[in-house]
Amino acid sequence: MNPTLLTQRVTSGDGKVIRRIASLMAFEAITLAIAATLHLSGHVHGRSQPFNPDRAGIAEAIIGIALAAGAIAMARAPSKARTIGLVLNGLATVGFLNGLTMTARGGDLPDIAYHLVVLPVLIASFVVLLRAKDVAKAEGESGGDAQAGGSP
């Protein structure tokens, strides 16, 4: 693996990348709404403590609302989209790590699988946003043409 690959920044198409991450965040929010509904309606019980379906449902609802609001904010404020995405993907990652620790010790297999599937997606989204340039800065550096890929 090329060691500079992780440190180099994406230079073209950052706006598209950020819009795709915003769409992914919206999708994640929908999955969290479903998970929260299942937990809060009593359809998911877990095996033992420390897993608590009510607390899990509330946490999933909060993370889902935050990701949905972030996706909307990213679409409405492209100049702040990268920062919004980084903050909310970071918070969601921390929430999922906490949820995974609780679920692994007392939750059911589908819950554990859900956390294990979504957690890498959140981390990957964070890394992609970290490597992307701010849309406003990218447009300023290339004279408004983000596809130019070079300095003016």
VOGUBA-177853 format. One line per field, with one value per residue (C-alpha): residue number from 1; residue in three letters; chain; x, y, z. Coordinates in pm, 1 decimal. Example, Ala and Ser with C-alpha at 12.3 -4.5 7.8 and 13.67 -1.06 7.14 Angstrom:
! residues 2
nr	1_2
rest	ALA_SER
kette	A_A
c1	1230.0_1367.0
c2	-450.0_-106.0
c3	780.0_714.0
! end
This chain:
! residues 152
nr	1_2_3_4_5_6_7_8_9_10_11_12_13_14_15_16_17_18_19_20_21_22_23_24_25_26_27_28_29_30_31_32_33_34_35_36_37_38_39_40_41_42_43_44_45_46_47_48_49_50_51_52_53_54_55_56_57_58_59_60_61_62_63_64_65_66_67_68_69_70_71_72_73_74_75_76_77_78_79_80_81_82_83_84_85_86_87_88_89_90_91_92_93_94_95_96_97_98_99_100_101_102_103_104_105_106_107_108_109_110_111_112_113_114_115_116_117_118_119_120_121_122_123_124_125_126_127_128_129_130_131_132_133_134_135_136_137_138_139_140_141_142_143_144_145_146_147_148_149_150_151_152
rest	MET_ASN_PRO_THR_LEU_LEU_THR_GLN_ARG_VAL_THR_SER_GLY_ASP_GLY_LYS_VAL_ILE_ARG_ARG_ILE_ALA_SER_LEU_MET_ALA_PHE_GLU_ALA_ILE_THR_LEU_ALA_ILE_ALA_ALA_THR_LEU_HIS_LEU_SER_GLY_HIS_VAL_HIS_GLY_ARG_SER_GLN_PRO_PHE_ASN_PRO_ASP_ARG_ALA_GLY_ILE_ALA_GLU_ALA_ILE_ILE_GLY_ILE_ALA_LEU_ALA_ALA_GLY_ALA_ILE_ALA_MET_ALA_ARG_ALA_PRO_SER_LYS_ALA_ARG_THR_ILE_GLY_LEU_VAL_LEU_ASN_GLY_LEU_ALA_THR_VAL_GLY_PHE_LEU_ASN_GLY_LEU_THR_MET_THR_ALA_ARG_GLY_GLY_ASP_LEU_PRO_ASP_ILE_ALA_TYR_HIS_LEU_VAL_VAL_LEU_PRO_VAL_LEU_ILE_ALA_SER_PHE_VAL_VAL_LEU_LEU_ARG_ALA_LYS_ASP_VAL_ALA_LYS_ALA_GLU_GLY_GLU_SER_GLY_GLY_ASP_ALA_GLN_ALA_GLY_GLY_SER_PRO
kette	A_A_A_A_A_A_A_A_A_A_A_A_A_A_A_A_A_A_A_A_A_A_A_A_A_A_A_A_A_A_A_A_A_A_A_A_A_A_A_A_A_A_A_A_A_A_A_A_A_A_A_A_A_A_A_A_A_A_A_A_A_A_A_A_A_A_A_A_A_A_A_A_A_A_A_A_A_A_A_A_A_A_A_A_A_A_A_A_A_A_A_A_A_A_A_A_A_A_A_A_A_A_A_A_A_A_A_A_A_A_A_A_A_A_A_A_A_A_A_A_A_A_A_A_A_A_A_A_A_A_A_A_A_A_A_A_A_A_A_A_A_A_A_A_A_A_A_A_A_A_A_A
c1	0.0_121.7_189.6_93.9_-248.2_-386.9_-240.8_-308.1_-619.2_-880.5_-834.3_-1124.7_-1488.2_-1488.0_-1837.6_-1965.8_-1788.7_-1939.4_-2288.9_-2249.7_-2145.5_-2449.4_-2671.2_-2505.3_-2567.0_-2935.5_-2950.8_-2781.4_-3037.6_-3319.5_-3165.2_-3127.7_-3493.7_-3590.5_-3359.8_-3487.8_-3847.3_-3777.6_-3609.2_-3861.8_-4164.1_-4040.8_-3959.4_-3592.8_-3514.3_-3149.5_-2996.0_-2885.5_-2746.7_-2586.3_-2805.3_-3120.2_-3351.7_-3506.3_-3168.9_-3051.1_-3360.5_-3317.6_-2948.5_-3025.8_-3299.3_-3065.8_-2783.5_-3030.9_-3177.5_-2828.6_-2721.7_-3042.8_-3006.9_-2641.3_-2724.2_-2975.4_-2729.6_-2456.8_-2687.2_-2790.8_-2448.2_-2183.3_-1915.4_-1960.9_-2052.6_-1715.2_-1695.0_-2055.0_-1994.3_-1672.7_-1830.9_-2145.0_-1970.7_-1724.8_-2005.4_-2197.5_-1882.6_-1833.2_-2201.0_-2175.2_-1860.7_-2044.0_-2346.3_-2131.8_-1973.5_-2317.6_-2469.0_-2177.8_-2217.4_-2594.0_-2761.5_-2891.2_-2692.0_-2882.5_-2803.3_-2435.7_-2428.5_-2594.3_-2328.0_-2048.8_-2181.1_-2254.5_-1946.3_-1694.2_-1918.1_-1912.6_-1535.4_-1485.5_-1711.4_-1505.9_-1178.7_-1314.2_-1432.2_-1100.4_-916.1_-1154.4_-1092.0_-1349.6_-1564.9_-1529.2_-1149.5_-1127.5_-1329.2_-1118.0_-788.9_-893.3_-1065.8_-1413.3_-1331.5_-1292.2_-1223.4_-906.4_-706.7_-427.5_-352.6_-456.1
c2	0.0_345.8_533.2_868.3_735.2_791.5_1139.4_1288.2_1494.9_1440.4_1720.0_1682.8_1601.0_1689.2_1834.7_1504.0_1308.5_1526.7_1496.0_1117.1_1110.6_1326.5_1074.6_790.2_972.5_1006.0_632.2_556.2_778.6_573.6_247.3_397.5_503.5_144.2_6.8_260.9_172.6_-199.5_-139.6_106.6_-97.6_-401.2_-620.0_-650.1_-767.7_-866.3_-1149.9_-980.5_-668.5_-427.7_-428.6_-222.8_-199.9_129.4_297.0_148.2_281.0_628.3_638.1_517.6_779.4_1058.6_947.8_904.9_1251.3_1400.9_1224.5_1324.4_1687.3_1675.5_1537.1_1818.5_2080.0_1942.8_1978.1_2331.1_2464.7_2313.1_2546.0_2390.1_2039.1_1878.6_2009.4_1909.1_1562.7_1514.6_1617.2_1408.5_1100.3_1125.0_1147.3_864.3_649.3_706.1_625.7_306.6_198.8_244.9_63.4_-222.8_-270.0_-289.4_-503.3_-746.4_-819.4_-857.5_-798.7_-1036.4_-1142.2_-917.4_-614.4_-705.8_-762.3_-424.6_-245.6_-441.9_-348.2_20.8_103.2_54.8_263.7_549.2_523.8_513.2_817.5_1003.3_915.1_1016.7_1350.7_1399.0_1354.3_1575.3_1945.4_2198.2_2278.5_2654.9_2628.5_2400.1_2646.5_2937.0_2760.9_2665.1_2990.6_2839.4_2537.4_2241.6_2011.3_2199.5_2011.3_2267.4_2612.9_2916.2
c3	0.0_-87.5_241.1_87.4_-10.6_338.7_372.8_29.5_-16.9_-281.4_-533.8_-772.7_-724.4_-354.2_-385.4_-524.2_-252.6_19.0_-134.8_-143.4_221.2_305.5_122.6_310.1_639.0_547.0_476.2_808.3_980.7_825.0_946.3_1293.5_1292.1_1215.0_1486.9_1740.8_1657.3_1703.4_2038.3_2176.7_2065.4_2258.1_1957.8_2062.2_2413.0_2427.9_2629.3_2949.5_3116.4_3036.9_2724.7_2774.5_2471.9_2584.6_2625.8_2295.7_2119.6_2264.9_2171.1_1817.4_1781.6_1894.9_1663.4_1376.4_1423.9_1439.6_1119.2_938.6_1045.3_943.0_599.6_545.5_671.7_443.6_142.7_238.4_338.8_110.8_248.2_594.3_479.7_543.2_898.9_972.5_833.5_1028.6_1358.6_1317.6_1177.4_1465.4_1722.0_1556.1_1556.1_1928.6_1987.0_1782.6_1966.8_2295.8_2159.2_2035.1_2377.3_2540.8_2267.0_2249.9_2621.8_2632.6_2297.5_2033.9_1728.1_1479.3_1697.7_1712.0_1335.1_1271.9_1476.9_1306.7_961.3_1020.4_1231.4_945.6_717.2_969.7_1006.1_628.7_586.2_845.1_668.8_327.0_465.2_643.1_313.2_112.9_81.9_193.5_-107.0_-50.1_-24.9_-327.9_-536.1_-411.7_-491.3_-842.3_-929.9_-899.5_-1119.1_-884.4_-1182.4_-1282.1_-1019.1_-1011.2_-886.1_-1093.5
! end
